Amino acid sequence: MKIKHTYSPEETEILGYELGLLLKDEYKVVILLDGDLGAGKTTFTKGIARGIGVHEIVNSPTYTILKKYNTKDYRRVLYHIDLYRLDHVGDDFDLEEYIDGQGIVVVEWPYKVSEFMPKDYLLVQIKKVNDTEREFTM
């Protein structure tokens, strides 16, 4: 377990970027982001995307539930999934295909459908300490 603190949205994105750099040669990883509204889950995901080589603008998939981003060389894909608006498993849009498939999969609000989460994943818990400080437990 590793604990890190960030003190601005920019530092949160940089922490995500550093994780993305560690994953840049991976083709299948599931990252579960657990944190309250406004904790910085999407900001952290923007950094991961940059670190693995995504050059598109990354934003929250809250209303679309899923966004797909390719790396610049099209060798890897990032699936950014936000389950906040999901009410029950019947709304899962074949979620298991993304979780079990290839790609870097980042899931916000993963406990909405915990029965579909894989056995192997990286859990990142984000605690909002105050308006600017975040505590990341990985």
C-alpha positions in Angstrom: 0.0 0.0 0.0 1.2 3.4 -0.9 -0.1 6.8 0.3 0.4 10.0 -1.6 -0.8 13.6 -1.0 -1.6 16.2 -3.7 -2.3 19.8 -3.0 -3.8 21.0 -6.3 -5.6 19.6 -9.3 -2.4 20.0 -11.3 -0.6 17.8 -8.7 -3.4 15.2 -8.9 -3.1 15.1 -12.7 0.7 14.7 -12.3 0.2 11.8 -9.9 -2.0 10.1 -12.5 0.5 10.8 -15.2 3.2 9.1 -13.1 1.0 6.0 -12.8 0.3 6.2 -16.5 4.0 6.1 -17.2 4.3 2.9 -15.2 1.5 1.4 -17.3 2.7 2.7 -20.7 3.7 -0.8 -21.9 0.7 -2.6 -20.3 -2.2 -3.8 -22.5 -4.6 -4.9 -19.8 -5.0 -3.2 -16.4 -8.1 -2.4 -14.4 -7.9 0.6 -12.1 -10.8 1.2 -9.6 -11.2 4.8 -8.4 -13.0 5.2 -5.1 -13.8 8.6 -3.8 -16.6 11.1 -3.1 -17.9 13.6 -5.7 -15.3 16.2 -6.4 -12.4 14.1 -5.0 -10.4 14.3 -8.3 -11.1 10.9 -10.0 -11.5 12.4 -13.5 -8.5 14.7 -13.0 -6.4 11.7 -11.9 -7.7 9.8 -15.0 -6.6 12.7 -17.3 -3.0 12.2 -15.9 -3.2 8.4 -16.5 -4.3 9.0 -20.1 -1.4 11.4 -20.7 1.1 9.0 -19.2 0.1 6.1 -21.5 0.1 8.3 -24.6 -3.5 9.5 -25.1 -3.4 13.0 -26.7 -7.2 13.5 -26.8 -9.0 15.7 -24.3 -10.2 13.5 -21.4 -13.4 14.5 -19.6 -15.9 12.9 -17.4 -18.1 10.1 -18.8 -20.8 10.7 -16.1 -23.6 11.0 -18.7 -22.3 8.7 -21.3 -21.0 6.1 -18.7 -18.1 5.1 -21.0 -15.5 7.0 -23.1 -12.9 5.3 -25.2 -9.5 6.9 -26.0 -6.7 5.6 -28.2 -3.1 6.3 -27.7 -1.5 8.3 -30.4 0.1 5.2 -31.9 -3.2 3.2 -31.6 -1.4 0.4 -29.8 -3.4 0.8 -26.6 -6.8 1.9 -25.6 -8.1 3.5 -22.4 -11.7 2.9 -21.3 -12.9 5.5 -18.9 -16.0 4.3 -17.2 -18.1 6.2 -14.7 -20.8 4.2 -13.0 -22.2 7.0 -10.8 -25.5 7.1 -12.7 -26.0 3.4 -12.9 -28.9 2.3 -10.8 -28.6 -1.5 -11.0 -26.8 -4.3 -12.8 -29.4 -4.5 -15.6 -28.1 -1.1 -16.8 -24.5 -2.4 -17.1 -24.3 -2.2 -21.0 -22.1 -5.4 -21.1 -19.6 -3.9 -18.7 -17.9 -7.3 -18.3 -16.7 -7.1 -21.9 -14.7 -4.0 -21.1 -13.5 -5.3 -17.7 -12.4 -8.6 -19.1 -11.1 -7.4 -22.4 -7.9 -5.7 -23.4 -7.1 -2.1 -22.5 -6.4 0.1 -19.6 -9.7 0.3 -17.8 -10.4 3.1 -15.3 -13.6 2.7 -13.4 -15.1 5.5 -11.3 -17.7 4.4 -8.7 -16.8 0.7 -9.1 -18.9 -0.5 -6.2 -22.1 0.2 -8.1 -21.7 -3.1 -9.8 -19.0 -4.8 -7.8 -20.0 -8.3 -9.0 -18.4 -7.5 -12.4 -15.1 -6.3 -11.0 -12.2 -8.6 -11.8 -10.0 -10.4 -9.2 -6.9 -8.4 -10.2 -7.1 -4.7 -10.1 -5.4 -1.6 -8.7 -7.6 0.2 -6.2 -7.0 3.9 -5.7 -8.9 5.4 -2.9 -9.1 9.2 -3.0 -9.9 11.2 0.2 -10.7 14.9 -0.1 -8.8 16.3 2.9 -9.8 19.9 2.2 -10.6 22.1 -0.8 -7.2 21.5 -2.4 -5.5 18.6 -0.6 -6.2 15.0 -1.6 -4.9 11.7 0.0 -4.4 8.8 -2.4 -4.1 5.3 -1.1 -3.1 2.7 -3.6 
